[in-house]
């Protein structure tokens, strides 16, 4: 697995793209449009395939 950060393309709260890495921890991002801090992390894989 890669040790690099996943870069979000937009804020999940307001949709703006003015994001910067936060000092709050690994995977944390700051939105300078709505002043929220959020994290991006990988949770896991499904144990079975999803039917389409």
Protein Blocks (a to p, Z undefined) as FASTA:
>chain_A
ZZbdcddfbdfklopabdcddfkbghiacdfklopacddddfbdcfbdcdZZ
